[in-house]
Amino acid sequence: MISIASRRYFYLTLVIGGCLSSSVNSTEVNPLPVQPVVFKGIDTSRLMGSPDPLPLEPERAFPRLRFDRPVQVTYAGDGSGRLFVVEQAGLIHVFPNRPDVDHTTVFLDIRDVVSRDHNEEGLLGLAFHPRFKENGEFFVYYSTRPRASIVSRFRVSRDDPNRADRSSEEVLMHIPQPFGNHNGGSIEFGPDGYLYIGMGDGGSANDPLGAGQDLKTLLGKILRIDVDRRDPGLAYAIPKDNPFAGRTDGTRGEIWAYGLRNVWRLAFDRVTGDLFAGDVGQNRYEEVDLIVRGGNYGWKIREGFHPFEPNAPQTGDVLIDPLVEYFRHEGMSVTGGRVYRGQRLPEFYGAYFYGDYVTGNVWILRLDENKRVIENRKVARTGLNISSFGEDAEGELYFTAFDGYVYRFRKRSGNLSAIAAAFPKKLSETGLFTDPAGLVPSEGLLPYDVNVPLWSDGAMKQRFLALPRGQSVTFSEKGHWQFPEGTVLVKTFFLPASATAASRSPREISAAELADPRQWRRLETRLLVRSPEGWQGYTYVWNDAQTDAELLDGAKTVEVSAATPTGRETFSWYFPSRSDCMACHTPAAGFVLGLNTRQLNRPVIPGSYSYSSVKATSESVSSSNEADHGKMEALVEGRERPNQIALWRALGVFANPPQGAPESWDAYPDWFTASTAKAGQRQELVRAYLDANCAMCHVPDGIVNRPDFRYHTPLEKAQLIGVNPGQGQVGPQGSKIVRPGNPEASELWHRLRLRGPRQMPPLATNRTDERAVSLVEQWIRDLQESRQLTPAIPSRRR
């Protein structure tokens, strides 16, 4: 029997707001509490540190300046101290190197000729002539149409040192590109005064042209040219000491090094003259190379230190090993960096900094006098999409990120060893569960469910929101909700352990059923924590006894077994690393993926709320009415299912409570209606699925900003229908991202079906989402070549 005191607590949280309607379509009688209800929250302080604190953290170098997809920060070397920032769309900005600078001047604008048809195209490189102060020459690398890479010389205006002379352009190189990705684009002057150019292999996947090992093409190479002289028929000269200069067999004399996949970025050490390159991998490994004259760096024979296509044709006898590599659980796209030669961080003098574009991790490496690696360690975890590293005239280090800011590093305060020792190594130590074995949440955790789950190999999930005491959520109907420091999102993953469990509809399973290990096997509990350093992800792996979970260091894959209605199925389960978590929880996606209005505007989970799970305080309200007690019991037992957002509004969770009734708010359709959806409903379901599973990357300012998979982007503006794939093809020749009426010629359909390299979603999944594949196939067949497309997903009201 439920005690009067317990009933009173829960009554105060649930009944005051009048939100106990049994259907999400019902109209609320009293949409806001009559008396104030204070949500108590929970102490999340144990999770505010780090299990592996790193010595550096980022800070905005010029907090009043923000750019659009900055890809480079550099200086002119003319003694002015100015900095230049390159935007991918085709702009170069110049500004004084002061922390308080609040505006820039456009140095060069070539947006009218720069192609941004694909994610990796654009204005990609800038290099100032070593004698820029005398001759005013600078060089740029950009993409154009028809698809090609251009290296051009410009000169500064005679009248204004902060403006280039647009009419002075002289094209030095025009390099046709077979695909829209792997364009390289880094250009740097070496200490010898020659211009070095980093090229990609031309794109698609698997180097289909064999460019990396082909000395008759400039693709997949580092080039070296003399911009101060000309050879017959060229707008530049080939230095006589280039390793392949003077050959008459079609070998390109511009080549300095080869066997590279997609160089992003080149950098010379201003002291030693060493040339470093970050080379982006394909399936598993990212690498950093020390570039030497005539070196063969192995692509596509190998990736990093490992075989890729070992029987592919090879040029030369010796493959040069990378300096270092890292596996994909640490990052997915290396950003080559710089050797630090500044004064702000003296203990890092002489260290080469490099990072990862997807995860924002940053490492340093050091070489001895024999160019052997003597140190390689992670030094920062930024959570930013790092697009480049740069330096100023004094050797101070900066980096750009696709949130639009220029950053530098500062030392992290505190005792790092003590911080690491204090972090919970077991789920039972986090304070989130009073009984981990029974999955009993601590008072103050809010259970929730979503309309369209992220695909996780068919696993069931139990979700909680933990808010710090005295804090609240900022609501937005269509945008990202904002969460205070101290917020923790808790998600536990289950596989069915019995045929009975496997036969149950996901919408029918209660919290009590999930807590029974005879029915459901716990695999992991993931936490997304907003710490003082920003959002961080952690994985806790459940032990065999199902009594507790241990903090995972790194990533791992294990074979698991799941019950089916007719037997069992065995497959690989991937436990993600901390870096993996942040590959999806991106800044462009607002970090938090599932907690938004269109996901949470739905009924509560059956049986998810207990009398101890949420408590509120309000001394002015009586709970002696037995009819109200009956409503509480009906909710707890799953017979009453109020709307989640309306319930949280009544609990006082929101700083700015939404107005009106749930049917007036934005909402996804329920994903589990997909099997019965009609043609008119399929587009909404497909767009909701792509938004929930793909838009964390495929969004403006995201990791891959095209196509735009956001739910409310009009379909004809999403660059989805009839558009060539920009990240390589897995479908037949001539396939489009979506070819109306033809799923077999649609990359989207193939990527969803594929498991392995270039699969979608790309992380932590080894099984195909057959429901999604079937629905997308039907939707593509629904589309007509006439393109009479729905102009936008209408705001779905409930």
JOJO-V323414 format. One line per field, one symbol per residue. ss: DSSP state (A for helix, B for strand, O for the rest). psi: psi as a letter, one per 40 degrees, with the letter a starting at -180 (. if undefined). Layout:
ss: ???
psi: ???
//
This chain:
ss: OOOAAAAAAAAAAAOOOOOOOOOOOOOOOOOOOOOOOBBOOBOOAAAOOOOOOOOBBBBBOOOOOOOOOBBBBBBOOOOOOOBBBBBOOOBBBBBOOOOOOOOOBBBBBOOOOOOOOOOOOOBBBBBBOOOAAAAOBBBBBBBBOOOBBBBBBBBBOOOOOOOBBBBBBBBBBBBBOOOOOOOOOOBBBOOOOOBBBBOBOOOOOOOOOOAAAOOOOOOOBBBBBBOOOOOOOOOOBOOOOOOOOOOOOOOOOOBBBBOOOBBBBBBBOOOOOOBBBBBOOOOOBBBBBBBOOOOBOOOOOBBOOBBOOOOOOOOOOOOOOOOBBBBOOOOOOBBBBBBOOOOOOAAAOOOBBBBBOOOOBBBBBBBOOOOOBBBBBBBBBOOOOBBBBBBOOOOOBBBBBOOOOBBBBBBOOOOAAAAAAAOOOBAAAOOOBBBAAAOBBOOOOBBBOOOOOOOOOOOBBBBBBBOBOOOOBBOOOOOOOBOOOOOBBBBBBBBBOOAAAAAOOAAAOOAAAAOOOOOBBBBBBBBBBBBOOBBBBBBBBBOOOOOOBBBOOOOBBBBBBBBBOOBBBBBBBBBOOAAAAAAAOOAAAOOOOOOOAAAAOOBOOOOOOOOOOOOBBOOOOOOOOAAAAAAAAAAAOOOOOOBAAAAAAAAOOBOOOOOOOAAAOBOOOOAAAAAAOOAAAAAAAAAAAAAAAAOOOOOOOOOOOOOOOOOOOOAAAOOOBOOBOOOOOOOOOOOBOBOOOOAAABAAAAAAAOOOOOOOOOOOOOOOOAAAAAAAAAAAAAOOOOOOOOOOOOOOBO
psi: hhidddddddddddddefffieieeihidgdiidihhhhdaiheddeebiegiieiiiihdgeehhihgheihaiefeedeiihhhhdeeihiiiighdeheiihhdhhfdeehhfdideiaheihhhidfdddeehiiihiiiiihihhhihiiiideheehihdeehhhdhhhihdieifebehhihieeeihhhhiieeaaiegdefddeheeieifihihiheeihiheieiihideideieieeehheehdiafidghgiihhhedeeihihhhhicddhiihihhiheiheehedihbeihcgeeihihidhhhiidiiiieeeiehihibihhfaedgdeehehhhiahdddeihiiiiiaeefihehhiheigdeighdiiiiadeeihiiiieeeihiiiiihiihddddddehheideededhdgddefhiihehhiiiidhihhffeiiihiihhiiheiiihihdeahihiiheihhhhhhiiheiddddeihdeehiddddeheddhhhdihhhhhgieeahiiihhhiidefdiiihhhaiihihihhiidebihhihhhhiiddddeddgiddeedhdegidddegiiihhedhidedhiihgeehifehdddddddddddeeehgihdddddddefdhdghiiaideeiiiiihdeeddeiiddedddddddddddededdgiheadhehiheidehideeefdheiihefiieaiheiidhhhegddfhdddddddhhaheihidifheihgdddddddddddddiidefgihdihihhi.
//
